């Protein structure tokens, strides 16, 4: 273990661990109760048990369903692949660390653990961003959709998501800008300041969360506006009735069909000139005047109804919106508290629940699809029926 003095004016003393034994000797979560750590361990195990089969089921169900083979489904499959990797690579190490109160995984894993964790989180938000842009293009720019979302372009988009997500944290992984090291106060290997007191946390927060979130909000706001305006324009025009003189003919000499009448209550017995009236008694002091006008029944031609998003599109947007909201609920607390609330790590409950909310995203998405999308429920049903038939045949 070595002590490094920062070169900044703050003169922060930093600790670096050079061997696995030094890391394992550090006692973590000193002010945390055993019940709180036990609860955190159980939650991580539950997330893993639900997340791995749940995400794998969604991947297989969407991949084998021909009706759902589109660009959106490809991005959703990519999102679930990311969640499976998170459940396999991150959650088991986290659960063991909560249970043992020591980092027993070595120096190499201490460098890789935050790199994989933060990169997979970035892949999730970038994939959700890609889904939002995909829905925006198909609703707001449908003519450009086939040109943009070709098979080759989709491959480039997916590759760009993974490369940019991991590339964002590579400088920190190599110690060029910040460093990955064990933080005893937080209990995990995480992103810390380097020897020059530099940390990319604020920059990464903007590029991996704030800016994508702003684009997502814009896309769905624009989609809502376009759908609303299109719905207004798609209303069918009603017939119009215009009162005209008796026996009026059109230019071609054909007599128009006249049909129009108005019923009103009047206390005056006089009638308008040029209209035939029938007066019937009603209540005391009032007369019902029925004015019958001869007017052409002018039926407007039914306009071409603009193409509006189908019910399937609306349902899918609801699912994607739920994913976006769940991401904000699960990731925003820990991202904001790390910058705004510097001493949150000294509060055991705040620290544990911020991490648990972040980890819960790995198993929430399958529940969202199963509960809110009829197409995905049908895909799950078809997959389970196929598996059941194979078991019965044996």
Phi, psi and omega in degrees: 000131181237147177254130182238126176274132180289148180274358181280174180292338180288336178052056181277132177273126183246146181250133176234134183257127186259352181219164179294325181294321179295321178294316183292336181281346181283126180273122183257161176053050185292324182263016183261139178285153180295325180293322179293317178292325177296319177298317179296321179296315180297320179297318179296321178295318179296317178301320181292316182295322180277320188291316184296303179293326180296313179290321177296321178298318179296318180299311182293319182296317180287326182291326183267355180267114184292327182293338183255017179274086178217180184297320180298317179297324179295317177295322179294320176299319177298321178298319182285329173298318177299318181291324176298315178298323178296317180294328183277320189263330188256310188297318178300317178297321179295316180297318179295321180294319175300318185286321186270340183062021177216152175266102185254019187257000175092169184289320183297314179294328178296331177279324185278328184303306179292328179297312180292318182298308182292323181293319178293324174298320178293322177298321180298310184290325178291326177291318176298323175297317179296323178294317179297317178295323177300315179292326179296316182293318185290334180267316186269333180225065186295332181289333180273346186302310182297329180285325184281315188259060169277167182298319180294318179294324178297320178297320178294319180297314180296318179296321179294324179298312183289320181293316181293324180294311179286327179294334179295332184252359180297318177303321177291323179297327178268003178076015180283320181221096189083182180204157175259119185208162178290133177244103184301324181295320180276336176095357184222165169284127187213190181273124180235173178284149179274192183293339177261016177062037178252141178216134181271016185300313182295316179297317180293324178299320180291314186280333183258353180221303189295306182296313175300322180295321178295320178294320179297315178299318178298315182300312183286330175293318178295320177299315179299319181293316180295317179298319180295314180293322179294322178296323178293319182287342185272004179290140180281134180290138181274160176295150179245146180236122180239119179291130177225179184288167181291144172058027177283138182244158178274183186297323183281355180090355179281133180283132180279150175285127182255122174205116176188140177209160182221132178247125181219161178257127184223144176263357180257132184279349180282154179236162180285145181289138179091007178229141177274134187235144171239120185255125178235140180288144176234230179291168183298127179086001181230151176229142177269115182259119179256106180266125180249112179256142173268114183220149179288136175275095187263104182268118180286149180289138179291120181288163177288122182286122178298151179289122180250158176301136181286173178297327178297319178297317180297319180294320180292323177296325177297319179295315181294322177297321177296323177296317181297316180295317180297324178295318180296318182294323185275329186255332184297319181303312184287330179288321181285317183295329180292339179256317186274325185245088189294333185260021182295332182292342177279348177261108184302317184295316180297319181294313182295312184289331175296318177291318182295323176296322178294318182288335183294341179297337184291340181237003180280321185302316176300324178293322179297314181295317182293328184269332191248346184242120179292323180296319179288325176297321177293322177295319175298316182298316180296321179294315180294322178294321178294318178294320180294320179296322179293323180291320180292327179293332178287000000 
